[in-house]
């Protein structure tokens, strides 16, 4: 057996450069780049290994949309094989100096500004890549490592792959403690990296060089497993990173990790068909698994054949285009009226790739038919068995293709939901309409101006605040991947770094990050990265001087909007003074973003059009007006459980509690 002498860090980078995923005959680099911020815990290990291997820009990704439409029946997808865009095995050389002149780097590198943001960028890339390609993230020990936790939680909750490589304290303990080491009297082997355990789908600490071999293989297994994927953490003690070892050449052989499409069990499939044959008011709920499986074409074929209406979760929106006659929009607390009404009376509910979160089920109050039955199609058994449903543990595309039923829904039912869909579209038009072009726009009019501009190439990203609710209700998704709202963790600060990741996966397409002022202040740092990488993301900064979403929620639960506005402290001690003199446009410009200020509806339309064609990172800054009753977003069509104080002296809280108790009476468990 031949061997190669490398440090642990050099071996890991070389190993990662040789890993590929493959599905439906399309092969792509599994780890296509590494994000990093260097400190003493990784600079001499991973940092040196990246230099040794040769570094460079992110490899070009194929244009999404160059292949068959993802809505086409069968296996069509906008994501083509990247075999031609990643360096092939023969281009990488056989030493750890594979980045010589004229060769692509073994591991392209991306410099970040905030560790959490680097994970968000990697997650955005993985989601846009349909979980078939991912990024690694390297950090130092201490604060750099713990800053990964929020991003890791987001990745794992959303079932999206990312490889985390935090530095760790010395394995050999030459001095104890070392800088930034956590001392725990009862556990000498504990470090701050252990905070990543509960938010990682796989965690290992590499305390010996030879331990890297099984750990690295397990990491790749989890990253490519549709049922298990999420954040994977390999904690790397800083001394072990630099330790040399004679590695077997077989460790560096090219490996292709096949992403399988498990088919449903035949008996379960027969039972599912029998259940559907009894349905008179069926409803299909499309979750993020439809997109991950590239099952949009199979879903469309199923809807066309059966007439079953399709509602979507936040992650599943766009599974059908908005103008498909069976698409009835979002479901749940932030969904449409027609979806809510159908859900309340449905007799069979088909969940495809959904986790059945409280926003989807309206905190277990939405599905009110006493005889309702659930059929869950999910590649993850854990999710397939929720809602006491009949489970088809299978790939979404394969299961939908095999779930053929001869009958179509009753004509009266089709007419009912199509009438409801038409009424809702009229409500969207009202929310988007801006009759006075010289007026300051409302938030929904901002969305309307963007809606009027974009086509199927554009991608819209959001995660937190009041925008996800407005988008779920109102946005007209024109393509399978246009709607990118992260609502599993609903993490403020996700949007800007995720836009960079999405842009890397879909170069040449307009990518919009929609952020409120609260979100912007949480995490604007990766604007610098977008400028550095010449990534022409478009950032829409909506200024409403506070936490608008939580302000509204606060008022509804008896907390009276306390501490949700960005205002000076008033003499009575409350935050009700004048708005703070914060200029977010100037701040963004100081980070290198080209910023266009808009004041009126007309200004906004021109600014968005300018930003869309810009070839540099560009922002549009707009202060919004409070909506009137006509242009305000439609109210919630279903409830969401936020507990209210059981005992209070203030009348607002007393009244909120009374309403809360009325609502909880509708809650029911599906058994």
C-alpha positions as CSV (number, residue, x, y, z in Angstrom):
1,X,0.0,0.0,0.0
2,X,1.5,3.3,-1.1
3,X,1.2,6.3,1.2
4,X,1.5,10.1,1.1
5,X,3.0,12.1,4.0
6,X,0.8,15.2,4.7
7,X,-0.4,17.1,7.7
8,X,-3.9,16.4,8.9
9,X,-5.1,19.7,7.5
10,X,-3.4,19.1,4.1
11,X,-4.9,15.6,4.0
12,X,-8.4,16.9,4.8
13,X,-8.3,19.5,2.1
14,X,-7.0,17.0,-0.5
15,X,-9.6,14.5,0.5
16,X,-12.4,17.0,0.2
17,X,-11.3,18.0,-3.3
18,X,-11.8,14.4,-4.5
19,X,-15.4,14.0,-3.3
20,X,-18.4,14.2,-5.7
21,X,-22.1,13.6,-5.5
22,X,-24.2,12.1,-8.2
23,X,-28.0,11.9,-8.8
24,X,-29.8,11.0,-12.0
25,X,-26.5,10.7,-13.8
26,X,-25.4,14.3,-13.0
27,X,-22.2,14.6,-11.1
28,X,-20.9,17.6,-9.2
29,X,-18.2,18.6,-6.7
30,X,-19.5,17.8,-3.3
31,X,-17.5,20.4,-1.4
32,X,-17.0,23.1,-4.0
33,X,-15.3,25.8,-1.8
34,X,-14.3,26.7,1.7
35,X,-15.3,29.8,3.6
36,X,-12.9,31.0,6.3
37,X,-11.8,33.5,8.9
38,X,-8.4,32.8,10.3
39,X,-7.1,33.0,13.8
40,X,-4.5,31.2,15.8
41,X,-6.7,28.1,15.9
42,X,-6.7,27.4,12.2
43,X,-4.2,29.6,10.4
44,X,-1.2,27.3,10.7
45,X,-3.3,24.2,9.9
46,X,-6.2,24.6,7.5
47,X,-4.9,28.0,6.5
48,X,-1.5,26.6,5.5
49,X,-3.1,23.6,3.8
50,X,-5.2,25.9,1.6
51,X,-2.1,27.9,0.6
52,X,-0.3,24.6,-0.1
53,X,-3.0,23.3,-2.3
54,X,-3.5,26.4,-4.3
55,X,-6.4,28.8,-3.8
56,X,-8.6,30.8,-6.1
57,X,-12.1,31.9,-6.8
58,X,-15.2,29.8,-6.5
59,X,-15.4,27.5,-9.6
60,X,-18.1,28.5,-12.1
61,X,-21.4,26.9,-11.6
62,X,-23.8,26.1,-14.4
63,X,-26.5,28.5,-15.2
64,X,-29.7,27.4,-13.5
65,X,-32.4,27.3,-16.1
66,X,-30.2,26.1,-19.0
67,X,-31.7,22.7,-19.0
68,X,-35.3,21.5,-19.1
69,X,-37.9,23.4,-17.1
70,X,-38.0,22.0,-13.5
71,X,-41.8,22.0,-13.9
72,X,-41.5,19.5,-16.8
73,X,-42.8,16.0,-16.2
74,X,-40.0,13.6,-15.3
75,X,-36.4,14.3,-14.3
76,X,-36.0,17.8,-15.8
77,X,-34.2,20.3,-13.7
78,X,-32.6,23.7,-14.1
79,X,-29.4,22.3,-12.4
80,X,-27.2,20.8,-15.0
81,X,-24.2,18.5,-14.5
82,X,-21.2,20.5,-13.3
83,X,-18.8,17.9,-14.5
84,X,-17.4,20.5,-17.0
85,X,-17.3,23.3,-14.4
86,X,-15.4,21.6,-11.6
87,X,-11.9,20.4,-12.0
88,X,-11.7,16.7,-12.9
89,X,-9.6,14.2,-11.0
90,X,-6.8,14.5,-13.4
91,X,-6.5,18.2,-13.0
92,X,-5.8,18.2,-9.3
93,X,-2.4,16.6,-9.3
94,X,-1.3,14.0,-6.8
95,X,0.7,16.1,-4.3
96,X,-0.5,18.7,-1.9
97,X,0.9,21.2,-4.3
98,X,-1.9,20.6,-6.8
99,X,-2.5,24.3,-7.2
100,X,0.4,25.0,-9.5
101,X,0.4,27.4,-12.4
102,X,-2.2,26.6,-15.0
103,X,-4.2,24.4,-12.7
104,X,-7.4,25.0,-10.9
105,X,-7.0,25.2,-7.1
106,X,-7.7,22.0,-5.1
107,X,-10.0,24.0,-2.8
108,X,-11.3,27.4,-3.8
109,X,-11.5,29.8,-0.9
110,X,-13.9,32.5,0.1
111,X,-13.1,35.1,2.8
112,X,-15.9,36.0,5.2
113,X,-16.4,38.7,7.8
114,X,-18.6,36.9,10.4
115,X,-18.6,33.2,11.1
116,X,-22.4,32.9,11.4
117,X,-22.7,34.7,8.1
118,X,-20.3,32.3,6.4
119,X,-22.6,29.4,7.4
120,X,-25.6,31.3,6.0
121,X,-23.8,31.8,2.7
122,X,-22.9,28.1,2.6
123,X,-26.5,27.2,3.3
124,X,-27.8,29.5,0.6
125,X,-25.4,27.8,-1.8
126,X,-26.5,24.3,-0.8
127,X,-30.3,25.1,-1.1
128,X,-29.8,26.6,-4.5
129,X,-27.8,23.5,-5.5
130,X,-30.6,21.2,-4.4
131,X,-28.4,19.8,-1.6
132,X,-26.1,18.2,-4.2
133,X,-23.2,20.5,-3.6
134,X,-22.1,22.2,-0.4
135,X,-19.4,24.5,1.2
136,X,-17.1,24.0,4.1
137,X,-16.5,26.7,6.8
138,X,-13.2,27.0,8.7
139,X,-12.8,29.0,11.9
140,X,-10.4,29.5,14.8
141,X,-11.1,28.2,18.3
142,X,-13.2,30.1,20.9
143,X,-15.5,32.9,19.6
144,X,-14.9,32.0,16.0
145,X,-16.2,28.5,16.7
146,X,-19.2,29.4,18.9
147,X,-20.3,31.9,16.2
148,X,-21.0,28.9,14.1
149,X,-23.8,27.6,16.4
150,X,-26.7,29.8,15.0
151,X,-25.8,29.0,11.4
152,X,-25.5,25.3,12.2
153,X,-28.9,25.2,13.8
154,X,-30.4,26.9,10.8
155,X,-28.8,24.3,8.4
156,X,-29.9,21.3,10.5
157,X,-33.4,22.6,11.0
158,X,-33.8,23.2,7.3
159,X,-32.1,19.9,6.4
160,X,-29.4,21.6,4.4
161,X,-25.8,20.4,4.2
162,X,-22.8,22.4,5.4
163,X,-19.4,21.1,6.6
164,X,-18.1,23.0,9.7
165,X,-14.3,22.8,10.5
166,X,-13.8,24.8,13.8
167,X,-10.4,24.8,15.4
168,X,-10.2,23.3,18.8
169,X,-7.9,23.5,21.9
170,X,-4.7,21.4,21.9
171,X,-5.2,17.7,22.0
172,X,-1.8,17.2,23.6
173,X,-2.4,19.8,26.3
174,X,1.2,21.3,26.4
175,X,-0.3,24.2,28.4
176,X,-3.6,24.2,30.2
177,X,-5.5,26.3,29.6
178,X,-4.6,27.8,26.3
179,X,-6.0,31.1,24.9
180,X,-9.8,30.9,24.5
181,X,-10.0,27.5,26.1
182,X,-13.1,26.7,28.2
183,X,-12.1,25.2,31.5
184,X,-14.6,22.8,33.0
185,X,-13.6,21.3,36.3
186,X,-15.7,18.1,35.9
187,X,-14.7,17.4,32.2
188,X,-11.2,17.8,30.9
189,X,-12.2,16.9,27.3
190,X,-15.0,19.5,27.0
191,X,-14.6,22.5,24.8
192,X,-16.8,25.3,23.5
193,X,-17.1,23.3,20.3
194,X,-19.3,20.8,22.1
195,X,-22.0,23.5,21.8
196,X,-22.2,22.4,18.2
197,X,-23.2,18.8,19.1
198,X,-27.0,19.3,19.4
199,X,-27.2,21.4,16.2
200,X,-25.1,19.0,14.1
201,X,-26.3,15.9,12.3
202,X,-22.8,14.5,12.8
203,X,-20.0,15.6,15.2
204,X,-16.5,14.3,15.8
205,X,-13.3,15.7,17.3
206,X,-10.2,14.6,15.5
207,X,-7.7,14.0,18.4
208,X,-5.4,11.7,16.4
209,X,-4.4,12.0,12.7
210,X,-5.6,8.5,11.8
211,X,-9.0,9.3,13.3
212,X,-9.6,11.6,10.3
213,X,-10.1,8.7,7.9
214,X,-13.3,7.3,9.4
215,X,-14.6,10.7,10.5
216,X,-14.2,12.2,7.0
217,X,-16.0,9.3,5.4
218,X,-18.9,9.5,7.9
219,X,-19.1,13.3,7.3
220,X,-19.5,12.8,3.5
221,X,-22.1,10.1,4.1
222,X,-24.3,12.4,6.2
223,X,-23.9,15.4,3.9
224,X,-25.2,13.3,1.0
225,X,-27.9,11.4,2.8
226,X,-31.3,13.1,2.0
227,X,-32.8,11.8,5.2
228,X,-29.9,12.7,7.5
229,X,-28.3,15.8,6.1
230,X,-27.7,19.1,7.9
231,X,-24.7,20.6,9.6
232,X,-21.7,18.3,10.0
233,X,-18.9,19.3,12.4
234,X,-15.3,18.0,12.5
235,X,-13.6,19.8,15.4
236,X,-9.9,20.1,14.7
237,X,-7.5,20.7,17.6
238,X,-4.9,23.2,16.5
239,X,-1.9,20.9,17.1
240,X,-3.5,17.9,15.4
241,X,-4.1,20.1,12.3
242,X,-0.4,20.5,11.8
243,X,0.7,17.0,12.7
244,X,2.1,14.8,9.8
245,X,1.0,11.3,9.0
246,X,1.6,8.7,6.3
247,X,-1.8,8.5,4.6
248,X,-2.8,5.6,2.4
249,X,-3.3,6.7,-1.2
250,X,-6.7,5.1,-1.2
251,X,-7.9,7.8,1.1
252,X,-7.4,10.4,-1.7
253,X,-9.1,8.3,-4.4
254,X,-12.0,10.0,-6.2
255,X,-15.2,9.1,-4.5
256,X,-18.7,9.5,-5.9
257,X,-21.5,9.6,-3.3
258,X,-24.7,8.6,-5.0
259,X,-27.8,10.4,-3.8
260,X,-30.4,7.7,-4.1
261,X,-34.1,8.1,-4.7
262,X,-35.7,5.5,-2.5
263,X,-39.1,4.2,-3.8
264,X,-42.1,3.7,-1.7
265,X,-43.0,0.3,-0.1
266,X,-45.5,-1.5,-2.4
267,X,-47.9,-2.3,0.4
268,X,-47.9,1.3,1.8
269,X,-48.4,2.6,-1.8
270,X,-51.4,0.4,-2.3
271,X,-52.9,1.6,1.0
272,X,-52.2,5.2,0.0
273,X,-54.1,4.7,-3.3
274,X,-57.0,3.2,-1.5
275,X,-57.1,6.2,0.9
276,X,-57.0,8.6,-2.0
277,X,-59.8,6.7,-3.7
278,X,-62.1,7.7,-0.8
279,X,-61.3,11.4,-0.9
280,X,-63.8,14.0,-2.0
281,X,-62.0,17.0,-0.7
282,X,-58.3,16.2,-0.9
283,X,-55.6,18.8,-0.4
284,X,-51.8,18.5,-1.1
285,X,-49.3,20.4,1.0
286,X,-46.0,20.9,-0.7
287,X,-43.0,21.4,1.5
288,X,-39.3,22.0,0.9
289,X,-38.7,18.3,0.1
290,X,-40.4,18.9,-3.3
291,X,-37.6,21.2,-4.3
292,X,-34.8,19.2,-2.7
293,X,-36.0,16.1,-4.7
294,X,-36.5,18.2,-7.9
295,X,-40.1,16.8,-7.9
296,X,-41.8,19.8,-9.3
297,X,-42.5,18.1,-12.6
298,X,-43.9,15.0,-10.9
299,X,-46.1,17.2,-8.7
300,X,-47.4,19.1,-11.7
301,X,-48.2,15.9,-13.5
302,X,-50.1,14.6,-10.4
303,X,-52.0,17.9,-10.1
304,X,-52.9,17.9,-13.8
305,X,-54.1,14.4,-13.7
306,X,-56.2,14.6,-10.5
307,X,-57.1,18.2,-10.0
308,X,-56.0,18.0,-6.4
309,X,-55.3,21.6,-5.1
310,X,-51.8,22.3,-4.0
311,X,-50.9,24.6,-1.1
312,X,-47.4,25.3,-0.1
313,X,-45.3,25.8,3.1
314,X,-42.7,28.6,3.2
315,X,-40.1,26.1,2.0
316,X,-42.3,24.6,-0.6
317,X,-43.6,27.7,-2.3
318,X,-42.9,27.6,-6.0
319,X,-43.5,23.9,-6.2
320,X,-46.1,24.9,-8.8
321,X,-46.0,28.2,-10.6
322,X,-48.5,30.7,-9.1
323,X,-50.6,30.7,-12.3
324,X,-51.1,27.0,-12.4
325,X,-54.8,26.4,-11.8
326,X,-54.2,23.9,-8.9
327,X,-51.8,26.3,-7.0
328,X,-53.7,27.9,-4.1
329,X,-50.7,29.6,-2.5
330,X,-49.3,29.5,1.0
331,X,-50.9,27.5,3.8
332,X,-51.1,28.1,7.6
333,X,-50.8,31.2,9.7
334,X,-49.2,33.2,6.8
335,X,-51.2,31.5,4.0
336,X,-54.1,32.4,1.8
337,X,-57.8,32.4,2.5
338,X,-58.6,29.7,0.0
339,X,-55.9,27.4,1.4
340,X,-57.2,27.9,4.9
341,X,-60.8,27.1,4.0
342,X,-59.8,24.0,2.0
343,X,-57.6,22.8,4.9
344,X,-60.5,23.2,7.4
345,X,-62.7,20.9,5.4
346,X,-60.2,18.5,3.8
347,X,-60.9,14.8,4.2
348,X,-57.5,13.6,3.0
349,X,-54.3,15.8,3.3
350,X,-51.2,14.7,1.4
351,X,-48.0,16.2,2.8
352,X,-45.1,16.0,0.5
353,X,-41.7,16.9,2.0
354,X,-43.1,18.9,4.9
355,X,-42.1,18.9,8.6
356,X,-45.6,20.0,9.6
357,X,-44.5,23.0,11.7
358,X,-46.8,25.1,13.8
359,X,-47.0,27.8,11.1
360,X,-48.2,25.2,8.6
361,X,-50.8,23.6,10.9
362,X,-51.8,26.9,12.6
363,X,-50.6,25.4,15.9
364,X,-52.8,22.3,15.4
365,X,-56.0,24.3,14.8
366,X,-56.2,24.3,11.0
367,X,-57.4,20.8,10.0
368,X,-60.8,20.7,11.6
369,X,-62.6,17.9,9.7
370,X,-63.1,15.2,12.4
371,X,-62.6,12.5,9.7
372,X,-59.5,14.0,8.1
373,X,-56.7,11.6,7.3
374,X,-53.1,12.4,6.5
375,X,-50.8,10.8,3.9
376,X,-47.2,11.8,4.3
377,X,-44.6,11.4,1.6
378,X,-41.1,12.1,3.0
379,X,-37.6,10.7,2.6
380,X,-37.2,11.1,6.4
381,X,-39.1,8.6,8.5
382,X,-39.2,11.0,11.4
383,X,-41.3,13.4,9.4
384,X,-43.3,10.8,7.5
385,X,-44.9,9.6,10.7
386,X,-46.2,12.9,11.9
387,X,-49.9,13.9,12.2
388,X,-50.6,10.2,12.7
389,X,-50.4,9.8,9.0
390,X,-50.1,7.0,6.6
391,X,-46.4,7.2,5.8
392,X,-44.7,6.7,2.5
393,X,-41.0,6.9,3.3
394,X,-39.6,7.6,-0.1
395,X,-38.2,10.2,-2.4
396,X,-40.8,12.8,-3.3
397,X,-40.4,12.5,-7.1
398,X,-40.5,8.8,-7.1
399,X,-43.5,8.6,-4.8
400,X,-45.6,11.2,-6.7
401,X,-44.8,9.4,-10.0
402,X,-46.1,6.1,-8.6
403,X,-49.1,7.5,-6.7
404,X,-51.3,7.3,-9.7
405,X,-55.0,7.4,-9.2
406,X,-57.7,7.0,-11.8
407,X,-60.2,9.4,-10.4
408,X,-60.3,13.2,-10.5
409,X,-61.7,15.4,-7.8
410,X,-65.3,16.4,-8.2
411,X,-66.0,19.2,-10.6
412,X,-67.7,21.3,-8.0
413,X,-64.7,21.1,-5.7
414,X,-62.4,22.3,-8.5
415,X,-64.7,25.2,-9.3
416,X,-64.8,26.1,-5.5
417,X,-61.1,26.4,-5.1
418,X,-60.5,28.1,-8.4
419,X,-63.0,30.7,-7.5
420,X,-61.3,31.1,-4.2
421,X,-57.9,31.4,-6.0
422,X,-59.3,34.1,-8.2
423,X,-60.7,36.1,-5.3
424,X,-57.3,35.9,-3.5
425,X,-55.5,37.2,-6.6
426,X,-57.7,40.2,-6.6
427,X,-56.7,40.8,-3.0
428,X,-53.1,40.6,-4.0
429,X,-53.7,43.2,-6.7
430,X,-55.2,45.5,-4.1
431,X,-52.2,45.1,-1.8
432,X,-49.7,45.8,-4.6
433,X,-51.6,48.7,-6.2
434,X,-50.0,52.1,-5.8
435,X,-52.3,54.8,-7.3
436,X,-50.1,57.8,-6.3
437,X,-46.7,57.4,-7.8
438,X,-45.5,60.4,-5.7
439,X,-46.4,58.8,-2.4
440,X,-44.1,56.9,0.0
441,X,-44.8,53.2,-0.6
442,X,-46.1,50.7,1.9
443,X,-44.2,47.5,2.4
444,X,-46.7,45.5,0.2
445,X,-46.3,48.2,-2.5
446,X,-42.6,47.6,-2.3
447,X,-43.3,43.9,-3.0
448,X,-45.7,44.9,-5.8
449,X,-43.0,47.1,-7.5
450,X,-40.6,44.2,-7.4
451,X,-43.3,41.7,-8.6
452,X,-43.9,43.9,-11.6
453,X,-40.2,43.9,-12.5
454,X,-39.0,40.3,-12.1
455,X,-39.3,37.3,-14.4
456,X,-38.6,33.7,-13.8
457,X,-34.8,34.2,-13.6
458,X,-35.0,36.3,-10.4
459,X,-34.5,34.8,-7.0
460,X,-35.9,36.5,-3.9
461,X,-34.4,35.8,-0.4
462,X,-35.9,36.6,3.0
463,X,-36.0,35.0,6.4
464,X,-37.4,37.2,9.2
465,X,-39.6,40.1,10.3
466,X,-42.9,40.9,8.7
467,X,-41.7,40.3,5.1
468,X,-42.0,36.4,5.3
469,X,-45.7,36.7,6.1
470,X,-46.4,39.2,3.3
471,X,-44.3,37.2,0.8
472,X,-46.0,33.9,1.7
473,X,-49.5,35.4,1.2
474,X,-48.7,37.6,-1.8
475,X,-45.7,36.6,-3.8
476,X,-46.3,35.2,-7.3
477,X,-43.6,32.5,-7.7
478,X,-42.8,32.2,-11.4
479,X,-40.1,29.5,-11.2
480,X,-39.3,26.6,-8.9
481,X,-36.4,28.3,-7.2
482,X,-37.5,32.0,-7.3
483,X,-38.9,32.0,-3.7
484,X,-36.2,31.5,-1.2
485,X,-37.6,32.2,2.3
486,X,-35.8,30.6,5.2
487,X,-38.5,30.0,7.8
488,X,-37.4,26.9,9.6
489,X,-35.2,29.0,11.9
490,X,-36.4,32.4,10.6
491,X,-33.0,33.8,11.3
492,X,-32.4,37.6,11.2
493,X,-29.2,38.3,9.3
494,X,-29.6,35.3,6.9
495,X,-30.5,37.2,3.8
496,X,-27.4,39.1,2.6
497,X,-24.9,36.2,3.1
498,X,-27.4,33.7,1.7
499,X,-27.8,35.9,-1.4
500,X,-24.0,35.6,-2.0
501,X,-24.2,31.8,-1.7
502,X,-27.2,31.6,-4.1
503,X,-25.4,33.9,-6.5
504,X,-22.4,31.5,-6.5
505,X,-24.7,28.6,-7.3
506,X,-26.7,30.6,-9.9
507,X,-24.3,33.1,-11.6
508,X,-25.9,35.6,-13.9
509,X,-29.3,35.5,-12.3
510,X,-30.6,38.5,-10.4
511,X,-30.6,37.6,-6.7
512,X,-32.5,39.9,-4.3
513,X,-32.0,40.1,-0.5
514,X,-35.0,41.7,1.1
515,X,-34.2,43.0,4.6
516,X,-35.9,45.2,7.2
517,X,-33.9,47.6,9.3
518,X,-33.9,45.2,12.2
519,X,-32.4,42.4,10.1
520,X,-29.9,44.7,8.4
521,X,-28.5,45.9,11.8
522,X,-28.1,42.2,12.9
523,X,-25.7,41.3,10.1
524,X,-24.6,43.6,7.3
525,X,-21.0,42.5,7.2
526,X,-21.1,40.3,4.2
527,X,-21.8,43.3,2.0
528,X,-18.0,43.6,2.1
529,X,-17.6,40.1,0.9
530,X,-20.0,40.7,-2.0
531,X,-18.0,43.7,-3.0
532,X,-14.7,41.7,-2.7
533,X,-16.0,38.8,-4.8
534,X,-17.7,41.0,-7.4
535,X,-21.0,39.3,-6.7
536,X,-23.8,41.6,-7.9
537,X,-26.4,40.9,-5.3
538,X,-29.3,43.3,-5.0
539,X,-30.2,44.4,-1.4
540,X,-33.5,46.0,-0.7
541,X,-33.4,47.8,2.7
542,X,-36.9,48.5,4.0
543,X,-36.8,51.1,6.8
544,X,-39.7,51.2,9.2
545,X,-37.8,52.2,12.3
546,X,-38.2,49.1,14.4
547,X,-39.2,45.5,14.7
548,X,-42.5,45.7,12.8
549,X,-43.4,42.1,13.0
550,X,-42.8,41.7,16.7
551,X,-44.4,45.1,17.3
552,X,-47.6,43.8,15.8
553,X,-47.4,40.6,17.7
554,X,-46.6,42.4,20.9
555,X,-49.8,44.5,20.6
556,X,-51.9,41.4,19.9
557,X,-50.7,39.5,23.0
558,X,-51.0,42.3,25.5
559,X,-47.4,43.5,25.6
560,X,-48.4,46.8,24.0
561,X,-45.5,47.0,21.5
562,X,-43.0,47.4,24.3
563,X,-39.4,48.0,23.1
564,X,-40.1,47.2,19.5
565,X,-39.6,50.6,17.9
566,X,-36.2,52.2,17.2
567,X,-36.9,55.5,19.0
568,X,-35.2,57.7,21.6
569,X,-36.1,57.1,25.2
570,X,-38.9,59.5,26.2
571,X,-39.0,61.3,29.6
572,X,-41.4,58.6,31.0
573,X,-38.7,56.0,30.3
574,X,-40.4,54.4,27.3
575,X,-39.0,54.2,23.7
576,X,-41.6,56.5,22.3
577,X,-39.5,59.5,21.4
578,X,-38.3,60.7,18.0
579,X,-36.9,58.1,15.5
580,X,-33.3,57.3,16.0
581,X,-31.1,59.3,13.5
582,X,-29.7,56.1,11.9
583,X,-28.8,56.3,8.2
584,X,-28.7,52.7,7.0
585,X,-28.1,53.8,3.4
586,X,-25.0,55.6,4.4
587,X,-23.9,52.6,6.5
588,X,-24.3,50.3,3.6
589,X,-22.5,52.6,1.2
590,X,-19.6,52.8,3.7
591,X,-19.2,49.0,3.3
592,X,-18.9,49.4,-0.4
593,X,-22.4,48.8,-1.6
594,X,-23.7,51.0,-4.3
595,X,-26.9,52.5,-2.8
596,X,-29.8,54.1,-4.5
597,X,-32.1,56.0,-2.2
598,X,-35.8,56.0,-3.1
599,X,-38.5,58.2,-1.6
600,X,-41.6,57.7,-3.7
601,X,-43.3,54.8,-5.5
602,X,-41.9,56.2,-8.8
603,X,-38.4,56.5,-7.3
604,X,-38.6,52.9,-6.1
605,X,-39.6,51.5,-9.5
606,X,-36.7,53.2,-11.2
607,X,-34.3,52.2,-8.4
608,X,-35.3,48.5,-8.6
609,X,-34.9,48.5,-12.4
610,X,-31.5,50.0,-12.1
611,X,-30.4,47.5,-9.4
612,X,-31.6,44.6,-11.4
613,X,-29.3,45.2,-14.3
614,X,-26.3,46.4,-12.2
615,X,-23.1,44.4,-12.4
616,X,-21.9,45.4,-8.9
617,X,-23.5,44.8,-5.5
618,X,-26.3,47.4,-5.4
619,X,-28.8,48.4,-2.7
620,X,-32.1,50.1,-2.8
621,X,-33.0,52.0,0.4
622,X,-36.7,52.9,1.0
623,X,-38.6,54.2,4.0
624,X,-42.1,52.7,4.0
625,X,-45.4,54.2,5.0
626,X,-48.0,52.5,7.3
627,X,-50.5,50.8,5.1
628,X,-54.1,51.8,4.8
629,X,-56.9,49.3,4.9
630,X,-56.8,48.9,1.1
631,X,-53.1,48.4,0.6
632,X,-52.3,46.6,3.8
633,X,-51.5,42.9,3.7
634,X,-54.4,40.6,4.3
635,X,-54.8,39.6,7.9
636,X,-53.7,36.2,9.1
637,X,-56.1,33.5,7.8
638,X,-55.3,31.1,10.5
639,X,-54.0,31.2,14.1
640,X,-50.6,30.9,15.6
641,X,-50.1,29.9,19.3
642,X,-48.1,32.6,21.2
643,X,-49.1,32.1,24.9
644,X,-50.5,35.1,26.7
645,X,-50.0,36.0,30.4
646,X,-52.7,34.1,32.4
647,X,-52.7,36.7,35.1
648,X,-52.3,40.5,34.4
649,X,-53.6,43.8,35.6
650,X,-53.4,45.7,32.3
651,X,-56.6,45.5,30.3
652,X,-54.8,44.8,27.0
653,X,-53.3,41.6,28.4
654,X,-56.6,40.6,30.0
655,X,-58.4,40.9,26.7
656,X,-55.6,39.2,24.8
657,X,-55.8,36.2,27.2
658,X,-59.6,35.9,26.7
659,X,-59.0,35.8,22.9
660,X,-56.1,33.3,23.4
661,X,-58.4,30.9,25.4
662,X,-61.0,31.1,22.7
663,X,-58.4,30.1,20.1
664,X,-56.9,27.2,22.0
665,X,-60.4,25.6,22.2
666,X,-59.9,24.8,18.4
667,X,-56.7,22.9,19.0
668,X,-56.8,19.2,18.3
669,X,-54.3,16.4,18.1
670,X,-54.2,14.2,15.0
671,X,-54.4,10.7,16.3
